[in-house]
Amino acid sequence: MLGLPLVLFCYLPAAYFCYGALVLQPDFPDDRMRDDARLMAGIGVGLCFVGLLLTAVPVFHRTLGRWWYAGPFLLATLAFLRWQTV
């Protein structure tokens, strides 16, 4: 039951921002969409980091397994790579 708010308020918005960062395809180096994609990727990394910190809280840590770290870690890695390559 503790995982539901974590997913709804951290991981789903992070997935949305990661998807938005991946969909934006800037055409030229000075395109404003490049900044938007970087911002969305940064927000996705931040939300994943907050979710990982909340998962490490002892209340969540006792009830949630190790697999709860895999999803946000992969999302944060994907967003960080997009942030650096845009």
Buried (B, 14 or more C-beta within 10 A) or exposed (E): EBBEEBBEBBBEBBBBBBBBBBEBEBEEEEBEBBEBBBBBBBBBBBBBBBBBEBBEEEEBEEEBEEEBBEBBBEBBEBBBEBBEEB
